[in-house]
Amino acid sequence: MNNNVEKGEEDVPTALRMSRILKEKVVPDLLADGTLGEGWQVDDVRNAPIGGLGQDHFASTTLTTSVDLSRTGGEKRSVSLVSKCMVPGETNGEFFDVDAQADNEVNMYNKVFPFFQKLASGSEVPVGDVFPKSYWARSHWNGVISLTIMEDLREKGFRLAKERTALDREHVVLALRAIGRMHAWSYAAKARCRNEFLQRVVPLLRESCYNERWRVEMAPMMKRVVHRGIDLLEERLRQDGDTARLAKLRRMSDVVGDVYSVMTGASEPREHVAVIAHGDFCRNNMQFRYGEGGRPEEVCLFDFQNSKYCSPALDLSFFLFMNTSPELRATQWDALLQEYYNSLRSTVDRLLEGHDVHPDFVMPTLQTVRDELKSHALYGYVIVAFFLPQMMTPPEEQLPIEEVKEMLASNPDALLDLMLQSGGKAANEVLTTVVREFVEMDLIP
């Protein structure tokens, strides 16, 4: 794969490098194929970071791209785009398979989403409203690992939710309805064009995280991280003499003791429930459009580099324990799952209307969703135990990503100590509450 940086470009800032590539190579292609209109020429291309590596995202750099155009007669206009790039030396290659991530996202935009859009053609089922429009996407090209040019959702009024962790019910419901629609496309494809989907589309996506390197290097650290909430709850249950809950907690401790199997178990597809999942479904990877009174009205998902064919519980467990409050889960758990399933089922029904259905197709029920969560909810807890304390730490107090990478290589024990302290006592309490929910809701396989 050609990820080599062109000679002399090693020390050039990413924004400047991307400006050159966009102006000299990408934007001319967009003009040539009519994407940016007819008869225009490029005057300037400007980039600026809008929150990326080490901020709200940890494996790529995201830039706002302003393209100034002009044409005969003095007419001028400016087009606002978003450029997402993964550049050698600026990715978390120590944690993930960045080549797989690059190929996954490019394939999602160039092949998987178009496949689903074709599936929905002729129906009234919207597909393109769940993800941003992509104008150009390449991986392993011109010295970058990947480069994706998308519409700037901010031009339509979309933005990240202000809350970094727990969203309110309105945000949560919109997000669950969106992921329900996305999961539904896989079921409809298995019903209508099963062989094409399973043999040609699914293989486009590769596992980007849980490989042998993760098992050897990351699993031992994550095993310590997941015990942060478990150990605190165990101490309290011992003091209370709560033997029944202690027995369930020990079972949870035993299961997550093999943290690698927890993660790969949710990531391995099992029919008939497997779907093409987002793979990193959380607040950081969605933007909302707000109406009068600041109420969210629409949501759009992005960052598909970890997409995979797997259990839908992978998306649901991470989002529900990462971006909902304990109070919302306690009072609305069944209602939230119903919102997800209603969106899923109605989308499948509409996509199947008037079409023959493959004899092997089985439509999952709401109970199937509940069973999948019981089997794989610990997947979400593993990520939450690491990620939620990071998101609870003010950005100005977070370690720069370069320091994290250096510590991982030179002093992983010190890095682990910092991870276990991140978020402070507030994070301790949140993780302990999450673990208690797993025990009381019996979300332990």
The 8 nearest C-alpha neighbors of each residue, nearest first, counted from 0:
[[1, 139, 2, 98, 140, 3, 144, 138],
 [0, 2, 139, 3, 140, 142, 141, 144],
 [1, 3, 142, 139, 143, 144, 0, 4],
 [4, 2, 142, 1, 5, 143, 141, 87],
 [5, 3, 142, 6, 8, 2, 9, 143],
 [4, 6, 8, 142, 7, 3, 9, 141],
 [7, 5, 8, 4, 9, 3, 142, 10],
 [6, 8, 9, 5, 10, 11, 4, 16],
 [7, 9, 11, 6, 5, 10, 4, 16],
 [10, 8, 11, 7, 4, 6, 5, 12],
 [11, 9, 8, 12, 7, 13, 16, 6],
 [10, 12, 8, 9, 16, 13, 15, 7],
 [13, 11, 15, 14, 16, 10, 9, 8],
 [12, 14, 16, 15, 17, 11, 86, 60],
 [15, 13, 17, 16, 12, 46, 18, 47],
 [16, 14, 18, 17, 12, 13, 19, 11],
 [17, 15, 13, 19, 18, 14, 11, 12],
 [16, 18, 20, 14, 19, 15, 21, 13],
 [19, 17, 15, 21, 16, 20, 44, 22],
 [18, 20, 22, 16, 17, 21, 23, 15],
 [21, 19, 17, 23, 24, 18, 22, 16],
 [22, 20, 25, 18, 26, 19, 24, 23],
 [21, 23, 19, 20, 26, 44, 24, 18],
 [22, 24, 20, 21, 19, 25, 27, 26],
 [25, 23, 20, 21, 27, 22, 26, 28],
 [24, 26, 21, 28, 27, 22, 29, 23],
 [25, 27, 29, 28, 21, 22, 24, 30],
 [28, 26, 30, 29, 25, 24, 31, 23],
 [29, 27, 31, 25, 26, 30, 32, 24],
 [30, 28, 26, 34, 27, 32, 31, 35],
 [31, 29, 27, 33, 28, 35, 32, 34],
 [32, 30, 28, 29, 33, 27, 34, 37],
 [31, 33, 29, 30, 34, 28, 35, 36],
 [34, 32, 36, 30, 35, 31, 37, 29],
 [33, 35, 29, 36, 32, 30, 134, 31],
 [36, 34, 30, 33, 29, 37, 39, 32],
 [35, 37, 33, 34, 30, 39, 38, 32],
 [36, 38, 33, 39, 35, 30, 31, 34],
 [39, 37, 70, 40, 36, 71, 30, 69],
 [40, 38, 70, 69, 37, 68, 36, 41],
 [39, 41, 68, 69, 70, 42, 38, 30],
 [40, 42, 68, 43, 67, 69, 39, 66],
 [43, 41, 67, 68, 40, 69, 44, 66],
 [42, 44, 67, 41, 66, 45, 22, 68],
 [43, 45, 66, 65, 22, 18, 67, 64],
 [44, 46, 65, 64, 18, 43, 66, 47],
 [47, 45, 64, 63, 14, 62, 18, 65],
 [46, 48, 62, 63, 14, 49, 64, 45],
 [49, 47, 62, 50, 61, 63, 46, 51],
 [50, 48, 62, 61, 63, 47, 51, 60],
 [51, 49, 54, 48, 55, 61, 52, 56],
 [50, 52, 60, 56, 61, 54, 55, 59],
 [51, 53, 57, 60, 59, 56, 54, 58],
 [52, 54, 57, 400, 56, 51, 399, 55],
 [55, 53, 51, 56, 52, 50, 57, 394],
 [56, 54, 51, 50, 283, 53, 57, 52],
 [57, 55, 51, 52, 54, 53, 58, 59],
 [56, 58, 52, 53, 59, 54, 51, 55],
 [57, 59, 90, 91, 52, 56, 60, 85],
 [60, 58, 85, 52, 84, 57, 90, 51],
 [59, 61, 51, 52, 84, 83, 85, 62],
 [62, 60, 83, 51, 82, 48, 49, 50],
 [63, 61, 48, 82, 47, 49, 81, 46],
 [62, 64, 81, 47, 46, 80, 82, 49],
 [63, 65, 46, 80, 81, 45, 79, 62],
 [64, 66, 79, 45, 78, 44, 80, 67],
 [65, 67, 44, 78, 77, 43, 68, 64],
 [68, 66, 77, 43, 42, 76, 41, 44],
 [69, 67, 41, 76, 42, 40, 75, 77],
 [70, 68, 75, 39, 40, 74, 76, 73],
 [71, 69, 39, 74, 73, 40, 38, 72],
 [70, 72, 73, 74, 69, 38, 39, 40],
 [71, 73, 74, 70, 69, 75, 38, 39],
 [72, 74, 71, 70, 75, 69, 76, 68],
 [73, 75, 69, 70, 72, 71, 76, 68],
 [76, 74, 69, 68, 73, 70, 77, 67],
 [75, 77, 68, 67, 69, 78, 74, 66],
 [76, 78, 67, 66, 68, 65, 79, 75],
 [79, 77, 66, 65, 80, 67, 76, 68],
 [80, 78, 65, 64, 151, 66, 77, 81],
 [81, 79, 151, 64, 150, 149, 63, 65],
 [82, 80, 63, 149, 151, 64, 62, 148],
 [83, 81, 148, 62, 147, 61, 63, 64],
 [84, 82, 61, 147, 146, 60, 62, 81],
 [85, 83, 146, 60, 145, 59, 86, 82],
 [84, 86, 59, 145, 144, 143, 60, 90],
 [85, 87, 143, 89, 144, 84, 88, 90],
 [88, 86, 89, 144, 143, 90, 85, 2],
 [87, 89, 90, 86, 92, 91, 85, 9],
 [90, 88, 86, 87, 91, 85, 59, 52],
 [91, 89, 58, 92, 88, 59, 85, 87],
 [90, 92, 93, 58, 94, 95, 89, 57],
 [91, 93, 95, 94, 90, 97, 96, 88],
 [92, 94, 91, 95, 404, 96, 90, 407],
 [93, 95, 92, 91, 213, 96, 208, 217],
 [96, 94, 208, 92, 97, 207, 93, 91],
 [95, 97, 207, 99, 98, 208, 92, 100],
 [96, 98, 100, 99, 95, 92, 101, 207],
 [99, 97, 101, 100, 96, 102, 144, 139],
 [98, 100, 102, 207, 97, 101, 96, 103],
 [101, 99, 304, 97, 103, 98, 102, 207],
 [100, 102, 98, 145, 99, 103, 104, 138],
 [101, 103, 99, 105, 100, 104, 106, 138],
 [104, 102, 100, 304, 106, 204, 101, 105],
 [103, 105, 304, 303, 107, 106, 101, 102],
 [104, 106, 102, 108, 107, 136, 103, 109],
 [107, 105, 109, 103, 110, 104, 108, 102],
 [106, 108, 111, 104, 105, 112, 110, 109],
 [107, 109, 105, 106, 112, 110, 111, 104],
 [108, 110, 106, 107, 105, 111, 113, 112],
 [111, 109, 106, 113, 107, 112, 108, 114],
 [112, 110, 107, 114, 113, 106, 108, 200],
 [111, 113, 115, 114, 108, 107, 110, 116],
 [114, 112, 116, 110, 115, 111, 117, 109],
 [115, 113, 111, 117, 112, 116, 110, 118],
 [114, 116, 118, 112, 117, 113, 119, 184],
 [117, 115, 113, 119, 118, 114, 126, 112],
 [118, 116, 120, 114, 119, 115, 113, 112],
 [119, 117, 115, 116, 120, 114, 188, 350],
 [118, 120, 116, 117, 122, 124, 121, 115],
 [121, 119, 117, 122, 118, 116, 123, 124],
 [120, 122, 119, 123, 118, 124, 117, 350],
 [123, 121, 120, 124, 119, 350, 349, 125],
 [122, 124, 125, 121, 119, 349, 120, 350],
 [123, 125, 122, 119, 126, 349, 350, 346],
 [126, 124, 127, 128, 123, 119, 129, 116],
 [127, 125, 128, 116, 129, 124, 119, 115],
 [126, 128, 129, 130, 125, 131, 132, 116],
 [127, 129, 126, 130, 125, 299, 131, 298],
 [128, 130, 299, 127, 300, 126, 177, 131],
 [131, 129, 300, 299, 128, 127, 301, 132],
 [132, 130, 150, 133, 149, 299, 301, 152],
 [131, 133, 150, 149, 134, 130, 127, 108],
 [132, 134, 149, 135, 148, 131, 108, 150],
 [135, 133, 148, 149, 132, 136, 34, 150],
 [134, 136, 148, 147, 133, 137, 149, 25],
 [137, 135, 147, 105, 146, 148, 138, 134],
 [138, 136, 146, 145, 105, 140, 147, 139],
 [137, 139, 145, 140, 144, 101, 102, 146],
 [140, 138, 144, 1, 2, 145, 143, 0],
 [139, 141, 138, 143, 142, 1, 137, 144],
 [142, 140, 143, 139, 2, 1, 4, 5],
 [141, 143, 4, 2, 3, 140, 5, 1],
 [144, 142, 86, 145, 2, 140, 141, 139],
 [143, 145, 139, 85, 138, 86, 2, 101],
 [146, 144, 138, 85, 101, 143, 84, 137],
 [145, 147, 84, 137, 83, 136, 138, 85],
 [146, 148, 136, 83, 82, 135, 149, 137],
 [149, 147, 82, 135, 134, 81, 133, 136],
 [150, 148, 133, 81, 134, 132, 80, 151],
 [149, 151, 80, 132, 152, 81, 131, 133],
 [152, 150, 80, 81, 153, 154, 79, 149],
 [151, 153, 154, 157, 155, 150, 156, 131],
 [152, 154, 157, 156, 155, 151, 158, 288],
 [153, 155, 152, 156, 151, 157, 79, 150],
 [156, 154, 153, 152, 157, 288, 151, 158],
 [155, 157, 153, 288, 154, 158, 152, 289],
 [158, 156, 288, 153, 287, 152, 286, 155],
 [159, 157, 286, 287, 153, 160, 288, 156],
 [158, 160, 286, 287, 161, 285, 283, 157],
 [159, 161, 162, 158, 287, 286, 282, 163],
 [162, 160, 163, 159, 158, 166, 164, 282],
 [161, 163, 160, 164, 166, 165, 282, 159],
 [162, 164, 161, 390, 165, 282, 160, 391],
 [163, 165, 322, 162, 166, 321, 390, 282],
 [166, 164, 322, 323, 324, 162, 167, 163],
 [167, 165, 323, 322, 170, 162, 171, 164],
 [168, 166, 170, 169, 171, 165, 323, 327],
 [167, 169, 171, 170, 172, 166, 327, 323],
 [168, 170, 172, 171, 167, 173, 295, 294],
 [171, 169, 173, 168, 172, 167, 166, 174],
 [170, 172, 168, 174, 169, 173, 175, 166],
 [171, 173, 175, 169, 174, 170, 168, 176],
 [174, 172, 176, 170, 171, 175, 177, 169],
 [173, 175, 177, 171, 172, 176, 170, 178],
 [176, 174, 339, 172, 178, 177, 173, 179],
 [175, 177, 179, 339, 173, 342, 174, 178],
 [178, 176, 174, 180, 179, 175, 173, 129],
 [177, 179, 181, 175, 180, 176, 182, 174],
 [180, 178, 343, 176, 339, 182, 342, 177],
 [181, 179, 183, 177, 343, 178, 182, 342],
 [180, 182, 178, 183, 179, 184, 177, 129],
 [183, 181, 179, 184, 180, 274, 185, 178],
 [182, 184, 180, 343, 186, 181, 185, 347],
 [183, 185, 187, 182, 186, 181, 188, 115],
 [186, 184, 188, 274, 183, 187, 182, 275],
 [185, 187, 189, 183, 188, 184, 190, 347],
 [186, 188, 190, 184, 185, 189, 347, 191],
 [187, 189, 185, 191, 192, 190, 186, 193],
 [190, 188, 193, 186, 187, 191, 192, 185],
 [189, 191, 356, 187, 357, 360, 188, 193],
 [190, 192, 188, 356, 189, 193, 187, 357],
 [193, 191, 188, 195, 189, 194, 190, 196],
 [192, 194, 189, 196, 195, 188, 190, 191],
 [195, 193, 197, 196, 198, 192, 189, 199],
 [196, 194, 198, 199, 193, 192, 197, 200],
 [195, 197, 200, 193, 194, 199, 198, 192],
 [196, 198, 201, 194, 195, 199, 200, 193],
 [197, 199, 195, 194, 196, 200, 201, 202],
 [198, 200, 195, 196, 197, 201, 202, 203],
 [201, 199, 196, 203, 202, 197, 198, 111],
 [200, 202, 197, 203, 204, 199, 196, 308],
 [203, 201, 204, 200, 199, 198, 205, 197],
 [204, 202, 201, 200, 106, 205, 103, 199],
 [205, 203, 103, 202, 307, 201, 306, 206],
 [206, 204, 99, 207, 307, 203, 103, 202],
 [205, 207, 208, 307, 209, 99, 204, 305],
 [206, 208, 96, 99, 100, 95, 305, 205],
 [209, 207, 95, 210, 206, 96, 213, 94],
 [208, 210, 213, 263, 207, 206, 262, 214],
 [209, 211, 213, 212, 208, 214, 206, 207],
 [210, 212, 214, 213, 215, 209, 216, 208],
 [213, 211, 215, 214, 210, 216, 217, 209],
 [212, 214, 217, 216, 210, 211, 215, 209],
 [215, 213, 218, 211, 212, 216, 259, 217],
 [214, 216, 212, 213, 217, 211, 218, 219],
 [217, 215, 213, 212, 214, 218, 219, 220],
 [218, 216, 213, 220, 219, 214, 221, 215],
 [217, 219, 214, 221, 220, 222, 259, 216],
 [220, 218, 222, 221, 217, 216, 223, 215],
 [221, 219, 217, 223, 222, 218, 224, 415],
 [220, 222, 224, 218, 223, 219, 225, 217],
 [221, 223, 219, 220, 224, 225, 218, 258],
 [224, 222, 221, 226, 220, 225, 219, 227],
 [223, 225, 221, 226, 222, 227, 384, 385],
 [226, 224, 384, 227, 222, 223, 381, 221],
 [227, 225, 229, 223, 224, 228, 230, 222],
 [228, 226, 225, 224, 229, 230, 231, 419],
 [227, 229, 431, 430, 231, 226, 230, 434],
 [228, 230, 226, 232, 231, 227, 233, 434],
 [231, 229, 233, 232, 226, 228, 227, 234],
 [230, 232, 234, 228, 233, 229, 431, 227],
 [233, 231, 235, 229, 234, 230, 431, 236],
 [232, 234, 230, 236, 235, 231, 229, 237],
 [233, 235, 237, 231, 232, 236, 230, 238],
 [236, 234, 238, 232, 237, 233, 239, 231],
 [235, 237, 239, 233, 241, 238, 234, 240],
 [238, 236, 240, 234, 239, 235, 233, 241],
 [237, 239, 235, 236, 240, 234, 241, 233],
 [240, 238, 236, 237, 241, 235, 242, 234],
 [239, 241, 237, 238, 242, 236, 245, 235],
 [242, 240, 236, 239, 243, 244, 245, 237],
 [241, 243, 245, 244, 240, 246, 236, 237],
 [244, 242, 246, 245, 241, 247, 248, 240],
 [243, 245, 247, 246, 242, 241, 248, 438],
 [246, 244, 242, 248, 243, 247, 249, 241],
 [245, 247, 249, 243, 244, 248, 242, 250],
 [248, 246, 250, 244, 249, 245, 438, 251],
 [247, 249, 245, 251, 250, 246, 244, 252],
 [250, 248, 252, 246, 251, 247, 253, 245],
 [249, 251, 253, 247, 248, 252, 254, 246],
 [250, 252, 248, 254, 249, 253, 443, 255],
 [253, 251, 249, 250, 255, 254, 256, 248],
 [252, 254, 256, 250, 251, 255, 249, 257],
 [255, 253, 251, 256, 252, 257, 250, 258],
 [256, 254, 258, 257, 252, 253, 251, 261],
 [255, 257, 253, 254, 258, 252, 222, 251],
 [258, 256, 255, 259, 260, 254, 261, 253],
 [257, 259, 255, 261, 260, 256, 222, 218],
 [258, 260, 262, 261, 257, 214, 218, 263],
 [261, 259, 263, 262, 258, 257, 264, 255],
 [260, 262, 258, 264, 259, 263, 378, 255],
 [263, 261, 259, 260, 264, 378, 265, 266],
 [262, 264, 266, 260, 265, 261, 267, 259],
 [265, 263, 261, 266, 262, 267, 260, 375],
 [264, 266, 263, 262, 375, 267, 310, 313],
 [267, 265, 263, 309, 264, 268, 262, 310],
 [266, 268, 309, 264, 265, 263, 269, 310],
 [269, 267, 309, 273, 308, 310, 266, 270],
 [270, 268, 273, 272, 271, 267, 310, 309],
 [271, 269, 272, 273, 268, 361, 310, 274],
 [270, 272, 273, 269, 361, 363, 360, 362],
 [271, 273, 270, 269, 363, 310, 274, 311],
 [274, 272, 310, 309, 268, 269, 270, 271],
 [275, 273, 308, 185, 309, 276, 182, 311],
 [274, 276, 308, 307, 185, 309, 182, 306],
 [277, 275, 278, 306, 307, 274, 308, 311],
 [276, 278, 306, 279, 280, 303, 314, 275],
 [277, 279, 306, 305, 276, 280, 314, 307],
 [280, 278, 277, 281, 305, 314, 284, 306],
 [279, 281, 314, 277, 278, 318, 284, 317],
 [280, 282, 318, 283, 284, 279, 322, 285],
 [281, 283, 284, 285, 322, 163, 160, 280],
 [284, 282, 281, 285, 55, 159, 56, 163],
 [285, 283, 301, 282, 281, 300, 302, 280],
 [286, 284, 300, 299, 282, 283, 301, 159],
 [285, 287, 159, 158, 299, 157, 298, 300],
 [288, 286, 298, 157, 158, 297, 295, 159],
 [287, 289, 157, 297, 156, 295, 296, 298],
 [290, 288, 295, 294, 293, 296, 287, 291],
 [291, 289, 294, 293, 296, 295, 292, 288],
 [292, 290, 293, 294, 289, 295, 296, 288],
 [291, 293, 294, 290, 289, 295, 296, 288],
 [292, 294, 289, 291, 290, 295, 288, 296],
 [293, 295, 289, 290, 292, 296, 291, 169],
 [294, 296, 289, 288, 287, 297, 290, 170],
 [297, 295, 289, 288, 290, 294, 298, 287],
 [298, 296, 288, 287, 295, 173, 299, 289],
 [299, 297, 287, 286, 288, 173, 174, 285],
 [298, 300, 129, 130, 286, 285, 287, 128],
 [301, 299, 285, 130, 129, 284, 286, 298],
 [300, 302, 284, 130, 303, 285, 299, 131],
 [303, 301, 304, 284, 104, 300, 279, 305],
 [302, 304, 104, 306, 305, 277, 301, 107],
 [303, 305, 104, 100, 103, 306, 302, 101],
 [306, 304, 278, 303, 100, 207, 279, 307],
 [307, 305, 278, 277, 303, 276, 304, 103],
 [308, 306, 275, 204, 276, 309, 278, 305],
 [307, 309, 275, 274, 268, 276, 273, 201],
 [310, 308, 268, 273, 266, 267, 274, 307],
 [309, 311, 273, 312, 265, 313, 268, 274],
 [312, 310, 313, 314, 274, 276, 309, 273],
 [313, 311, 315, 310, 372, 314, 316, 371],
 [312, 314, 311, 315, 316, 310, 265, 317],
 [315, 313, 312, 280, 317, 311, 316, 278],
 [314, 316, 312, 318, 317, 313, 319, 311],
 [315, 317, 379, 376, 319, 312, 318, 313],
 [316, 318, 379, 315, 314, 320, 319, 321],
 [319, 317, 321, 281, 315, 322, 320, 316],
 [318, 320, 316, 323, 321, 317, 322, 315],
 [321, 319, 318, 317, 322, 323, 316, 379],
 [322, 320, 318, 319, 317, 383, 323, 387],
 [321, 323, 165, 164, 318, 166, 319, 320],
 [324, 322, 165, 319, 166, 320, 321, 327],
 [323, 325, 165, 327, 326, 328, 322, 166],
 [326, 324, 328, 327, 329, 323, 432, 433],
 [327, 325, 329, 324, 328, 330, 323, 331],
 [328, 326, 324, 330, 329, 331, 325, 323],
 [327, 329, 332, 325, 331, 326, 330, 324],
 [330, 328, 326, 327, 325, 331, 332, 436],
 [329, 331, 327, 328, 332, 326, 333, 334],
 [330, 332, 334, 328, 327, 333, 335, 329],
 [333, 331, 328, 335, 334, 330, 329, 336],
 [334, 332, 336, 335, 331, 337, 330, 328],
 [333, 335, 337, 331, 332, 336, 338, 330],
 [336, 334, 338, 332, 337, 333, 331, 339],
 [335, 337, 339, 333, 338, 334, 340, 332],
 [336, 338, 334, 340, 335, 339, 341, 333],
 [339, 337, 335, 341, 336, 340, 334, 342],
 [340, 338, 175, 336, 179, 176, 337, 342],
 [339, 341, 343, 337, 342, 338, 344, 336],
 [342, 340, 338, 344, 343, 339, 337, 345],
 [343, 341, 176, 179, 340, 339, 345, 344],
 [344, 342, 179, 340, 183, 180, 346, 341],
 [343, 345, 347, 341, 346, 342, 340, 348],
 [344, 346, 348, 342, 347, 343, 341, 349],
 [345, 347, 349, 343, 344, 348, 180, 183],
 [346, 348, 350, 344, 183, 349, 345, 187],
 [349, 347, 345, 351, 346, 350, 344, 352],
 [348, 350, 346, 352, 347, 351, 345, 124],
 [349, 351, 347, 348, 352, 346, 187, 119],
 [352, 350, 348, 354, 349, 347, 353, 187],
 [351, 353, 349, 354, 350, 348, 355, 347],
 [352, 354, 351, 355, 350, 349, 356, 348],
 [355, 353, 351, 352, 356, 191, 350, 190],
 [354, 356, 191, 357, 353, 351, 190, 352],
 [355, 357, 190, 191, 358, 354, 360, 351],
 [356, 358, 190, 359, 360, 191, 355, 193],
 [359, 357, 360, 356, 190, 361, 355, 191],
 [360, 358, 357, 361, 190, 356, 189, 193],
 [359, 361, 190, 357, 358, 189, 362, 356],
 [362, 360, 271, 363, 359, 190, 272, 358],
 [361, 363, 364, 360, 186, 271, 272, 344],
 [364, 362, 367, 361, 272, 365, 368, 271],
 [363, 365, 367, 366, 362, 368, 340, 344],
 [364, 366, 368, 367, 340, 369, 363, 337],
 [365, 367, 369, 364, 368, 370, 363, 371],
 [366, 368, 364, 370, 365, 369, 363, 371],
 [369, 367, 365, 371, 366, 370, 372, 364],
 [368, 370, 366, 372, 367, 371, 373, 365],
 [369, 371, 367, 373, 372, 368, 366, 374],
 [372, 370, 374, 368, 373, 369, 312, 375],
 [373, 371, 376, 375, 369, 312, 374, 370],
 [372, 374, 442, 370, 371, 375, 376, 444],
 [375, 373, 444, 371, 372, 370, 376, 443],
 [374, 376, 372, 377, 378, 265, 373, 371],
 [377, 375, 372, 316, 378, 379, 373, 374],
 [378, 376, 380, 379, 375, 381, 261, 443],
 [379, 377, 376, 381, 380, 262, 375, 261],
 [380, 378, 317, 316, 377, 382, 376, 381],
 [379, 381, 377, 383, 382, 378, 384, 376],
 [382, 380, 384, 378, 379, 383, 225, 377],
 [381, 383, 385, 379, 380, 384, 386, 378],
 [382, 384, 380, 386, 387, 385, 381, 321],
 [385, 383, 381, 225, 382, 380, 386, 387],
 [386, 384, 383, 382, 387, 224, 388, 381],
 [385, 387, 383, 389, 388, 382, 384, 390],
 [386, 388, 383, 390, 389, 385, 384, 391],
 [389, 387, 422, 391, 426, 390, 421, 386],
 [390, 388, 386, 392, 387, 391, 421, 422],
 [389, 391, 387, 392, 388, 386, 163, 164],
 [392, 390, 388, 422, 389, 387, 393, 426],
 [391, 393, 422, 389, 390, 394, 388, 396],
 [392, 394, 396, 395, 391, 397, 390, 389],
 [395, 393, 397, 396, 392, 54, 390, 398],
 [394, 396, 393, 397, 392, 398, 399, 54],
 [397, 395, 394, 393, 392, 398, 399, 421],
 [398, 396, 394, 395, 399, 392, 393, 389],
 [397, 399, 400, 402, 403, 396, 401, 395],
 [400, 398, 402, 401, 397, 53, 403, 54],
 [399, 401, 403, 53, 402, 398, 404, 52],
 [400, 402, 404, 403, 399, 405, 398, 89],
 [403, 401, 405, 400, 404, 399, 406, 398],
 [402, 404, 400, 406, 401, 405, 407, 398],
 [403, 405, 407, 401, 402, 406, 400, 408],
 [404, 406, 402, 408, 407, 403, 409, 401],
 [407, 405, 410, 409, 403, 408, 404, 411],
 [408, 406, 411, 404, 405, 409, 410, 403],
 [407, 409, 405, 406, 410, 404, 411, 93],
 [410, 408, 406, 407, 405, 411, 404, 412],
 [409, 411, 406, 412, 413, 407, 408, 414],
 [410, 412, 407, 414, 413, 406, 415, 409],
 [413, 411, 415, 414, 410, 416, 407, 406],
 [414, 412, 416, 415, 411, 410, 417, 406],
 [413, 415, 411, 417, 412, 416, 406, 418],
 [414, 416, 418, 412, 417, 413, 411, 419],
 [417, 415, 413, 419, 414, 418, 412, 420],
 [416, 418, 420, 414, 415, 419, 421, 413],
 [419, 417, 415, 421, 420, 416, 414, 385],
 [418, 420, 416, 417, 421, 415, 224, 227],
 [421, 419, 417, 418, 423, 422, 416, 424],
 [422, 420, 418, 423, 388, 419, 417, 389],
 [421, 423, 388, 426, 392, 391, 425, 420],
 [424, 422, 421, 425, 420, 426, 427, 388],
 [425, 423, 427, 426, 428, 422, 420, 429],
 [424, 426, 428, 427, 423, 422, 429, 391],
 [427, 425, 422, 429, 428, 388, 424, 423],
 [428, 426, 424, 430, 425, 429, 431, 228],
 [427, 429, 431, 425, 426, 430, 432, 424],
 [428, 430, 426, 432, 431, 427, 433, 425],
 [431, 429, 228, 433, 432, 427, 428, 426],
 [432, 430, 228, 428, 434, 433, 429, 232],
 [433, 431, 435, 429, 430, 434, 428, 436],
 [434, 432, 430, 436, 435, 431, 429, 437],
 [433, 435, 437, 431, 436, 432, 228, 430],
 [434, 436, 432, 438, 433, 437, 439, 431],
 [437, 435, 433, 439, 434, 438, 440, 432],
 [438, 436, 442, 434, 440, 435, 439, 441],
 [437, 439, 435, 441, 436, 440, 247, 248],
 [438, 440, 436, 441, 437, 435, 244, 442],
 [441, 439, 437, 442, 438, 436, 435, 443],
 [440, 442, 438, 439, 443, 437, 373, 247],
 [443, 441, 373, 437, 440, 376, 444, 438],
 [442, 444, 441, 251, 373, 437, 374, 377],
 [443, 374, 373, 442, 375, 254, 441, 251]]
